[in-house]
């Protein structure tokens, strides 16, 4: 049973040197008892 469904997640942040695209178009789903970490 899916308890979290994420589609096309994108995360950007801004620095002095420009924009950093940390995550681009990531999709996933989690079921009860599962854990997900995005480390970069």
mmCIF entry with sequence, helices, sheets and N, C-alpha, C, O atoms, coordinates in Angstrom:
data_MODEL
# 
_entry.id   MODEL 
# 
_entity.id                         1 
_entity.type                       polymer 
_entity.pdbx_number_of_molecules   1 
# 
_entity_poly.entity_id                      1 
_entity_poly.type                           'polypeptide(L)' 
_entity_poly.nstd_linkage                   no 
_entity_poly.nstd_monomer                   no 
_entity_poly.pdbx_seq_one_letter_code       
;(UNK)(UNK)(UNK)(UNK)(UNK)(UNK)(UNK)(UNK)(UNK)(UNK)(UNK)(UNK)(UNK)(UNK)(UNK)(UNK)
(UNK)(UNK)(UNK)(UNK)(UNK)(UNK)(UNK)(UNK)(UNK)(UNK)(UNK)(UNK)(UNK)(UNK)(UNK)(UNK)
(UNK)(UNK)(UNK)(UNK)(UNK)(UNK)(UNK)(UNK)
;
_entity_poly.pdbx_seq_one_letter_code_can   XXXXXXXXXXXXXXXXXXXXXXXXXXXXXXXXXXXXXXXX 
_entity_poly.pdbx_strand_id                 A 
# 
loop_
_entity_poly_seq.entity_id 
_entity_poly_seq.num 
_entity_poly_seq.mon_id 
_entity_poly_seq.hetero 
1 1  UNK n 
1 2  UNK n 
1 3  UNK n 
1 4  UNK n 
1 5  UNK n 
1 6  UNK n 
1 7  UNK n 
1 8  UNK n 
1 9  UNK n 
1 10 UNK n 
1 11 UNK n 
1 12 UNK n 
1 13 UNK n 
1 14 UNK n 
1 15 UNK n 
1 16 UNK n 
1 17 UNK n 
1 18 UNK n 
1 19 UNK n 
1 20 UNK n 
1 21 UNK n 
1 22 UNK n 
1 23 UNK n 
1 24 UNK n 
1 25 UNK n 
1 26 UNK n 
1 27 UNK n 
1 28 UNK n 
1 29 UNK n 
1 30 UNK n 
1 31 UNK n 
1 32 UNK n 
1 33 UNK n 
1 34 UNK n 
1 35 UNK n 
1 36 UNK n 
1 37 UNK n 
1 38 UNK n 
1 39 UNK n 
1 40 UNK n 
# 
_struct_asym.id          A 
_struct_asym.entity_id   1 
# 
_struct_sheet.id               AA1 
_struct_sheet.type             ? 
_struct_sheet.number_strands   2 
_struct_sheet.details          ? 
# 
_struct_sheet_order.sheet_id     AA1 
_struct_sheet_order.range_id_1   1 
_struct_sheet_order.range_id_2   2 
_struct_sheet_order.offset       ? 
_struct_sheet_order.sense        anti-parallel 
# 
loop_
_struct_sheet_range.sheet_id 
_struct_sheet_range.id 
_struct_sheet_range.beg_label_comp_id 
_struct_sheet_range.beg_label_asym_id 
_struct_sheet_range.beg_label_seq_id 
_struct_sheet_range.pdbx_beg_PDB_ins_code 
_struct_sheet_range.end_label_comp_id 
_struct_sheet_range.end_label_asym_id 
_struct_sheet_range.end_label_seq_id 
_struct_sheet_range.pdbx_end_PDB_ins_code 
_struct_sheet_range.beg_auth_comp_id 
_struct_sheet_range.beg_auth_asym_id 
_struct_sheet_range.beg_auth_seq_id 
_struct_sheet_range.end_auth_comp_id 
_struct_sheet_range.end_auth_asym_id 
_struct_sheet_range.end_auth_seq_id 
AA1 1 UNK A 2  ? UNK A 15 ? UNK A 2  UNK A 15 
AA1 2 UNK A 18 ? UNK A 31 ? UNK A 18 UNK A 31 
# 
loop_
_atom_site.group_PDB 
_atom_site.id 
_atom_site.type_symbol 
_atom_site.label_atom_id 
_atom_site.label_alt_id 
_atom_site.label_comp_id 
_atom_site.label_asym_id 
_atom_site.label_entity_id 
_atom_site.label_seq_id 
_atom_site.pdbx_PDB_ins_code 
_atom_site.Cartn_x 
_atom_site.Cartn_y 
_atom_site.Cartn_z 
_atom_site.occupancy 
_atom_site.B_iso_or_equiv 
_atom_site.pdbx_formal_charge 
_atom_site.auth_seq_id 
_atom_site.auth_comp_id 
_atom_site.auth_asym_id 
_atom_site.auth_atom_id 
_atom_site.pdbx_PDB_model_num 
ATOM 1   N N  . UNK A 1 1  ? 0.842  -1.179 0.000   1.00 0.00 ? 1  UNK A N  1 
ATOM 2   C CA . UNK A 1 1  ? 0.000  0.000  0.000   1.00 0.00 ? 1  UNK A CA 1 
ATOM 3   C C  . UNK A 1 1  ? 0.892  1.249  0.000   1.00 0.00 ? 1  UNK A C  1 
ATOM 4   O O  . UNK A 1 1  ? 1.690  1.439  0.918   1.00 0.00 ? 1  UNK A O  1 
ATOM 5   N N  . UNK A 1 2  ? 0.763  2.076  -0.996  1.00 0.00 ? 2  UNK A N  1 
ATOM 6   C CA . UNK A 1 2  ? 1.551  3.304  -1.102  1.00 0.00 ? 2  UNK A CA 1 
ATOM 7   C C  . UNK A 1 2  ? 0.987  4.370  -0.172  1.00 0.00 ? 2  UNK A C  1 
ATOM 8   O O  . UNK A 1 2  ? -0.210 4.654  -0.184  1.00 0.00 ? 2  UNK A O  1 
ATOM 9   N N  . UNK A 1 3  ? 1.887  4.965  0.648   1.00 0.00 ? 3  UNK A N  1 
ATOM 10  C CA . UNK A 1 3  ? 1.450  6.055  1.528   1.00 0.00 ? 3  UNK A CA 1 
ATOM 11  C C  . UNK A 1 3  ? 2.001  7.407  1.083   1.00 0.00 ? 3  UNK A C  1 
ATOM 12  O O  . UNK A 1 3  ? 1.535  8.453  1.536   1.00 0.00 ? 3  UNK A O  1 
ATOM 13  N N  . UNK A 1 4  ? 3.001  7.382  0.186   1.00 0.00 ? 4  UNK A N  1 
ATOM 14  C CA . UNK A 1 4  ? 3.548  8.622  -0.367  1.00 0.00 ? 4  UNK A CA 1 
ATOM 15  C C  . UNK A 1 4  ? 3.917  8.380  -1.818  1.00 0.00 ? 4  UNK A C  1 
ATOM 16  O O  . UNK A 1 4  ? 4.638  7.432  -2.132  1.00 0.00 ? 4  UNK A O  1 
ATOM 17  N N  . UNK A 1 5  ? 3.428  9.230  -2.697  1.00 0.00 ? 5  UNK A N  1 
ATOM 18  C CA . UNK A 1 5  ? 3.699  9.115  -4.127  1.00 0.00 ? 5  UNK A CA 1 
ATOM 19  C C  . UNK A 1 5  ? 4.174  10.481 -4.624  1.00 0.00 ? 5  UNK A C  1 
ATOM 20  O O  . UNK A 1 5  ? 3.422  11.454 -4.579  1.00 0.00 ? 5  UNK A O  1 
ATOM 21  N N  . UNK A 1 6  ? 5.412  10.555 -5.093  1.00 0.00 ? 6  UNK A N  1 
ATOM 22  C CA . UNK A 1 6  ? 6.000  11.818 -5.545  1.00 0.00 ? 6  UNK A CA 1 
ATOM 23  C C  . UNK A 1 6  ? 6.339  11.679 -7.023  1.00 0.00 ? 6  UNK A C  1 
ATOM 24  O O  . UNK A 1 6  ? 6.944  10.692 -7.441  1.00 0.00 ? 6  UNK A O  1 
ATOM 25  N N  . UNK A 1 7  ? 5.949  12.669 -7.804  1.00 0.00 ? 7  UNK A N  1 
ATOM 26  C CA . UNK A 1 7  ? 6.211  12.659 -9.248  1.00 0.00 ? 7  UNK A CA 1 
ATOM 27  C C  . UNK A 1 7  ? 6.953  13.932 -9.646  1.00 0.00 ? 7  UNK A C  1 
ATOM 28  O O  . UNK A 1 7  ? 6.555  15.037 -9.278  1.00 0.00 ? 7  UNK A O  1 
ATOM 29  N N  . UNK A 1 8  ? 8.024  13.764 -10.393 1.00 0.00 ? 8  UNK A N  1 
ATOM 30  C CA . UNK A 1 8  ? 8.765  14.885 -10.995 1.00 0.00 ? 8  UNK A CA 1 
ATOM 31  C C  . UNK A 1 8  ? 9.259  15.910 -9.975  1.00 0.00 ? 8  UNK A C  1 
ATOM 32  O O  . UNK A 1 8  ? 9.105  17.113 -10.186 1.00 0.00 ? 8  UNK A O  1 
ATOM 33  N N  . UNK A 1 9  ? 9.842  15.452 -8.887  1.00 0.00 ? 9  UNK A N  1 
ATOM 34  C CA . UNK A 1 9  ? 10.400 16.340 -7.871  1.00 0.00 ? 9  UNK A CA 1 
ATOM 35  C C  . UNK A 1 9  ? 11.668 16.998 -8.398  1.00 0.00 ? 9  UNK A C  1 
ATOM 36  O O  . UNK A 1 9  ? 12.575 16.316 -8.875  1.00 0.00 ? 9  UNK A O  1 
ATOM 37  N N  . UNK A 1 10 ? 11.729 18.313 -8.312  1.00 0.00 ? 10 UNK A N  1 
ATOM 38  C CA . UNK A 1 10 ? 12.926 19.066 -8.689  1.00 0.00 ? 10 UNK A CA 1 
ATOM 39  C C  . UNK A 1 10 ? 13.252 20.035 -7.568  1.00 0.00 ? 10 UNK A C  1 
ATOM 40  O O  . UNK A 1 10 ? 12.362 20.692 -7.028  1.00 0.00 ? 10 UNK A O  1 
ATOM 41  N N  . UNK A 1 11 ? 14.537 20.125 -7.215  1.00 0.00 ? 11 UNK A N  1 
ATOM 42  C CA . UNK A 1 11 ? 14.986 21.043 -6.173  1.00 0.00 ? 11 UNK A CA 1 
ATOM 43  C C  . UNK A 1 11 ? 16.194 21.804 -6.697  1.00 0.00 ? 11 UNK A C  1 
ATOM 44  O O  . UNK A 1 11 ? 17.183 21.209 -7.125  1.00 0.00 ? 11 UNK A O  1 
ATOM 45  N N  . UNK A 1 12 ? 16.100 23.121 -6.657  1.00 0.00 ? 12 UNK A N  1 
ATOM 46  C CA . UNK A 1 12 ? 17.202 23.997 -7.063  1.00 0.00 ? 12 UNK A CA 1 
ATOM 47  C C  . UNK A 1 12 ? 17.481 24.970 -5.939  1.00 0.00 ? 12 UNK A C  1 
ATOM 48  O O  . UNK A 1 12 ? 16.588 25.317 -5.165  1.00 0.00 ? 12 UNK A O  1 
ATOM 49  N N  . UNK A 1 13 ? 18.730 25.409 -5.853  1.00 0.00 ? 13 UNK A N  1 
ATOM 50  C CA . UNK A 1 13 ? 19.046 26.472 -4.907  1.00 0.00 ? 13 UNK A CA 1 
ATOM 51  C C  . UNK A 1 13 ? 20.060 27.409 -5.540  1.00 0.00 ? 13 UNK A C  1 
ATOM 52  O O  . UNK A 1 13 ? 20.756 27.057 -6.492  1.00 0.00 ? 13 UNK A O  1 
ATOM 53  N N  . UNK A 1 14 ? 20.121 28.594 -4.993  1.00 0.00 ? 14 UNK A N  1 
ATOM 54  C CA . UNK A 1 14 ? 20.929 29.649 -5.583  1.00 0.00 ? 14 UNK A CA 1 
ATOM 55  C C  . UNK A 1 14 ? 22.178 29.909 -4.756  1.00 0.00 ? 14 UNK A C  1 
ATOM 56  O O  . UNK A 1 14 ? 22.131 29.941 -3.527  1.00 0.00 ? 14 UNK A O  1 
ATOM 57  N N  . UNK A 1 15 ? 23.300 30.094 -5.453  1.00 0.00 ? 15 UNK A N  1 
ATOM 58  C CA . UNK A 1 15 ? 24.567 30.422 -4.813  1.00 0.00 ? 15 UNK A CA 1 
ATOM 59  C C  . UNK A 1 15 ? 25.139 31.661 -5.497  1.00 0.00 ? 15 UNK A C  1 
ATOM 60  O O  . UNK A 1 15 ? 24.573 32.167 -6.466  1.00 0.00 ? 15 UNK A O  1 
ATOM 61  N N  . UNK A 1 16 ? 26.240 32.128 -4.992  1.00 0.00 ? 16 UNK A N  1 
ATOM 62  C CA . UNK A 1 16 ? 26.917 33.267 -5.634  1.00 0.00 ? 16 UNK A CA 1 
ATOM 63  C C  . UNK A 1 16 ? 27.344 32.940 -7.060  1.00 0.00 ? 16 UNK A C  1 
ATOM 64  O O  . UNK A 1 16 ? 27.438 33.825 -7.910  1.00 0.00 ? 16 UNK A O  1 
ATOM 65  N N  . UNK A 1 17 ? 27.600 31.658 -7.310  1.00 0.00 ? 17 UNK A N  1 
ATOM 66  C CA . UNK A 1 17 ? 28.074 31.224 -8.626  1.00 0.00 ? 17 UNK A CA 1 
ATOM 67  C C  . UNK A 1 17 ? 26.954 30.811 -9.567  1.00 0.00 ? 17 UNK A C  1 
ATOM 68  O O  . UNK A 1 17 ? 27.221 30.369 -10.685 1.00 0.00 ? 17 UNK A O  1 
ATOM 69  N N  . UNK A 1 18 ? 25.708 30.947 -9.136  1.00 0.00 ? 18 UNK A N  1 
ATOM 70  C CA . UNK A 1 18 ? 24.579 30.588 -9.994  1.00 0.00 ? 18 UNK A CA 1 
ATOM 71  C C  . UNK A 1 18 ? 23.679 29.546 -9.367  1.00 0.00 ? 18 UNK A C  1 
ATOM 72  O O  . UNK A 1 18 ? 23.805 29.221 -8.186  1.00 0.00 ? 18 UNK A O  1 
ATOM 73  N N  . UNK A 1 19 ? 22.786 29.036 -10.160 1.00 0.00 ? 19 UNK A N  1 
ATOM 74  C CA . UNK A 1 19 ? 21.795 28.064 -9.708  1.00 0.00 ? 19 UNK A CA 1 
ATOM 75  C C  . UNK A 1 19 ? 22.374 26.655 -9.715  1.00 0.00 ? 19 UNK A C  1 
ATOM 76  O O  . UNK A 1 19 ? 23.060 26.261 -10.658 1.00 0.00 ? 19 UNK A O  1 
ATOM 77  N N  . UNK A 1 20 ? 22.092 25.900 -8.655  1.00 0.00 ? 20 UNK A N  1 
ATOM 78  C CA . UNK A 1 20 ? 22.484 24.494 -8.560  1.00 0.00 ? 20 UNK A CA 1 
ATOM 79  C C  . UNK A 1 20 ? 21.211 23.659 -8.602  1.00 0.00 ? 20 UNK A C  1 
ATOM 80  O O  . UNK A 1 20 ? 20.320 23.841 -7.773  1.00 0.00 ? 20 UNK A O  1 
ATOM 81  N N  . UNK A 1 21 ? 21.124 22.754 -9.555  1.00 0.00 ? 21 UNK A N  1 
ATOM 82  C CA . UNK A 1 21 ? 19.985 21.844 -9.654  1.00 0.00 ? 21 UNK A CA 1 
ATOM 83  C C  . UNK A 1 21 ? 20.353 20.572 -8.898  1.00 0.00 ? 21 UNK A C  1 
ATOM 84  O O  . UNK A 1 21 ? 21.023 19.693 -9.440  1.00 0.00 ? 21 UNK A O  1 
ATOM 85  N N  . UNK A 1 22 ? 19.915 20.478 -7.654  1.00 0.00 ? 22 UNK A N  1 
ATOM 86  C CA . UNK A 1 22 ? 20.290 19.362 -6.792  1.00 0.00 ? 22 UNK A CA 1 
ATOM 87  C C  . UNK A 1 22 ? 19.534 18.088 -7.145  1.00 0.00 ? 22 UNK A C  1 
ATOM 88  O O  . UNK A 1 22 ? 20.097 16.994 -7.092  1.00 0.00 ? 22 UNK A O  1 
ATOM 89  N N  . UNK A 1 23 ? 18.267 18.226 -7.502  1.00 0.00 ? 23 UNK A N  1 
ATOM 90  C CA . UNK A 1 23 ? 17.417 17.084 -7.866  1.00 0.00 ? 23 UNK A CA 1 
ATOM 91  C C  . UNK A 1 23 ? 16.601 17.513 -9.073  1.00 0.00 ? 23 UNK A C  1 
ATOM 92  O O  . UNK A 1 23 ? 16.060 18.619 -9.102  1.00 0.00 ? 23 UNK A O  1 
ATOM 93  N N  . UNK A 1 24 ? 16.510 16.633 -10.077 1.00 0.00 ? 24 UNK A N  1 
ATOM 94  C CA . UNK A 1 24 ? 15.760 16.990 -11.279 1.00 0.00 ? 24 UNK A CA 1 
ATOM 95  C C  . UNK A 1 24 ? 14.857 15.838 -11.709 1.00 0.00 ? 24 UNK A C  1 
ATOM 96  O O  . UNK A 1 24 ? 15.335 14.765 -12.076 1.00 0.00 ? 24 UNK A O  1 
ATOM 97  N N  . UNK A 1 25 ? 13.563 16.070 -11.661 1.00 0.00 ? 25 UNK A N  1 
ATOM 98  C CA . UNK A 1 25 ? 12.533 15.143 -12.157 1.00 0.00 ? 25 UNK A CA 1 
ATOM 99  C C  . UNK A 1 25 ? 12.629 13.739 -11.556 1.00 0.00 ? 25 UNK A C  1 
ATOM 100 O O  . UNK A 1 25 ? 12.615 12.749 -12.286 1.00 0.00 ? 25 UNK A O  1 
ATOM 101 N N  . UNK A 1 26 ? 12.725 13.656 -10.245 1.00 0.00 ? 26 UNK A N  1 
ATOM 102 C CA . UNK A 1 26 ? 12.778 12.370 -9.551  1.00 0.00 ? 26 UNK A CA 1 
ATOM 103 C C  . UNK A 1 26 ? 11.362 11.967 -9.141  1.00 0.00 ? 26 UNK A C  1 
ATOM 104 O O  . UNK A 1 26 ? 10.614 12.781 -8.600  1.00 0.00 ? 26 UNK A O  1 
ATOM 105 N N  . UNK A 1 27 ? 11.003 10.723 -9.396  1.00 0.00 ? 27 UNK A N  1 
ATOM 106 C CA . UNK A 1 27 ? 9.705  10.190 -8.991  1.00 0.00 ? 27 UNK A CA 1 
ATOM 107 C C  . UNK A 1 27 ? 9.925  8.946  -8.143  1.00 0.00 ? 27 UNK A C  1 
ATOM 108 O O  . UNK A 1 27 ? 10.826 8.151  -8.409  1.00 0.00 ? 27 UNK A O  1 
ATOM 109 N N  . UNK A 1 28 ? 9.094  8.785  -7.122  1.00 0.00 ? 28 UNK A N  1 
ATOM 110 C CA . UNK A 1 28 ? 9.181  7.601  -6.264  1.00 0.00 ? 28 UNK A CA 1 
ATOM 111 C C  . UNK A 1 28 ? 7.894  7.441  -5.479  1.00 0.00 ? 28 UNK A C  1 
ATOM 112 O O  . UNK A 1 28 ? 7.093  8.370  -5.376  1.00 0.00 ? 28 UNK A O  1 
ATOM 113 N N  . UNK A 1 29 ? 7.705  6.238  -4.921  1.00 0.00 ? 29 UNK A N  1 
ATOM 114 C CA . UNK A 1 29 ? 6.614  6.026  -3.979  1.00 0.00 ? 29 UNK A CA 1 
ATOM 115 C C  . UNK A 1 29 ? 7.129  5.200  -2.817  1.00 0.00 ? 29 UNK A C  1 
ATOM 116 O O  . UNK A 1 29 ? 8.044  4.390  -2.963  1.00 0.00 ? 29 UNK A O  1 
ATOM 117 N N  . UNK A 1 30 ? 6.527  5.422  -1.667  1.00 0.00 ? 30 UNK A N  1 
ATOM 118 C CA . UNK A 1 30 ? 6.918  4.714  -0.453  1.00 0.00 ? 30 UNK A CA 1 
ATOM 119 C C  . UNK A 1 30 ? 5.721  3.978  0.110   1.00 0.00 ? 30 UNK A C  1 
ATOM 120 O O  . UNK A 1 30 ? 4.603  4.491  0.131   1.00 0.00 ? 30 UNK A O  1 
ATOM 121 N N  . UNK A 1 31 ? 5.978  2.774  0.562   1.00 0.00 ? 31 UNK A N  1 
ATOM 122 C CA . UNK A 1 31 ? 4.963  1.983  1.242   1.00 0.00 ? 31 UNK A CA 1 
ATOM 123 C C  . UNK A 1 31 ? 5.191  2.066  2.742   1.00 0.00 ? 31 UNK A C  1 
ATOM 124 O O  . UNK A 1 31 ? 6.257  2.488  3.191   1.00 0.00 ? 31 UNK A O  1 
ATOM 125 N N  . UNK A 1 32 ? 4.208  1.669  3.502   1.00 0.00 ? 32 UNK A N  1 
ATOM 126 C CA . UNK A 1 32 ? 4.312  1.679  4.961   1.00 0.00 ? 32 UNK A CA 1 
ATOM 127 C C  . UNK A 1 32 ? 5.553  0.895  5.390   1.00 0.00 ? 32 UNK A C  1 
ATOM 128 O O  . UNK A 1 32 ? 5.774  -0.228 4.936   1.00 0.00 ? 32 UNK A O  1 
ATOM 129 N N  . UNK A 1 33 ? 6.360  1.498  6.269   1.00 0.00 ? 33 UNK A N  1 
ATOM 130 C CA . UNK A 1 33 ? 7.560  0.849  6.784   1.00 0.00 ? 33 UNK A CA 1 
ATOM 131 C C  . UNK A 1 33 ? 8.823  1.127  5.982   1.00 0.00 ? 33 UNK A C  1 
ATOM 132 O O  . UNK A 1 33 ? 9.915  0.771  6.425   1.00 0.00 ? 33 UNK A O  1 
ATOM 133 N N  . UNK A 1 34 ? 8.707  1.754  4.814   1.00 0.00 ? 34 UNK A N  1 
ATOM 134 C CA . UNK A 1 34 ? 9.880  2.066  3.997   1.00 0.00 ? 34 UNK A CA 1 
ATOM 135 C C  . UNK A 1 34 ? 10.418 3.451  4.344   1.00 0.00 ? 34 UNK A C  1 
ATOM 136 O O  . UNK A 1 34 ? 9.684  4.317  4.819   1.00 0.00 ? 34 UNK A O  1 
ATOM 137 N N  . UNK A 1 35 ? 11.715 3.642  4.096   1.00 0.00 ? 35 UNK A N  1 
ATOM 138 C CA . UNK A 1 35 ? 12.377 4.920  4.341   1.00 0.00 ? 35 UNK A CA 1 
ATOM 139 C C  . UNK A 1 35 ? 13.188 5.288  3.106   1.00 0.00 ? 35 UNK A C  1 
ATOM 140 O O  . UNK A 1 35 ? 13.789 4.422  2.469   1.00 0.00 ? 35 UNK A O  1 
ATOM 141 N N  . UNK A 1 36 ? 13.203 6.568  2.772   1.00 0.00 ? 36 UNK A N  1 
ATOM 142 C CA . UNK A 1 36 ? 13.991 7.053  1.644   1.00 0.00 ? 36 UNK A CA 1 
ATOM 143 C C  . UNK A 1 36 ? 14.753 8.290  2.082   1.00 0.00 ? 36 UNK A C  1 
ATOM 144 O O  . UNK A 1 36 ? 14.195 9.167  2.743   1.00 0.00 ? 36 UNK A O  1 
ATOM 145 N N  . UNK A 1 37 ? 16.023 8.364  1.718   1.00 0.00 ? 37 UNK A N  1 
ATOM 146 C CA . UNK A 1 37 ? 16.833 9.554  1.977   1.00 0.00 ? 37 UNK A CA 1 
ATOM 147 C C  . UNK A 1 37 ? 17.490 9.976  0.673   1.00 0.00 ? 37 UNK A C  1 
ATOM 148 O O  . UNK A 1 37 ? 18.004 9.144  -0.075  1.00 0.00 ? 37 UNK A O  1 
ATOM 149 N N  . UNK A 1 38 ? 17.468 11.265 0.413   1.00 0.00 ? 38 UNK A N  1 
ATOM 150 C CA . UNK A 1 38 ? 18.173 11.818 -0.744  1.00 0.00 ? 38 UNK A CA 1 
ATOM 151 C C  . UNK A 1 38 ? 19.381 12.555 -0.194  1.00 0.00 ? 38 UNK A C  1 
ATOM 152 O O  . UNK A 1 38 ? 19.244 13.560 0.503   1.00 0.00 ? 38 UNK A O  1 
ATOM 153 N N  . UNK A 1 39 ? 20.570 12.049 -0.514  1.00 0.00 ? 39 UNK A N  1 
ATOM 154 C CA . UNK A 1 39 ? 21.808 12.621 0.011   1.00 0.00 ? 39 UNK A CA 1 
ATOM 155 C C  . UNK A 1 39 ? 22.674 13.024 -1.171  1.00 0.00 ? 39 UNK A C  1 
ATOM 156 O O  . UNK A 1 39 ? 22.822 12.269 -2.132  1.00 0.00 ? 39 UNK A O  1 
ATOM 157 N N  . UNK A 1 40 ? 23.232 14.194 -1.095  1.00 0.00 ? 40 UNK A N  1 
ATOM 158 C CA . UNK A 1 40 ? 24.029 14.601 -2.233  1.00 0.00 ? 40 UNK A CA 1 
ATOM 159 C C  . UNK A 1 40 ? 25.214 15.425 -1.870  1.00 0.00 ? 40 UNK A C  1 
ATOM 160 O O  . UNK A 1 40 ? 25.974 15.835 -2.747  1.00 0.00 ? 40 UNK A O  1 
# 
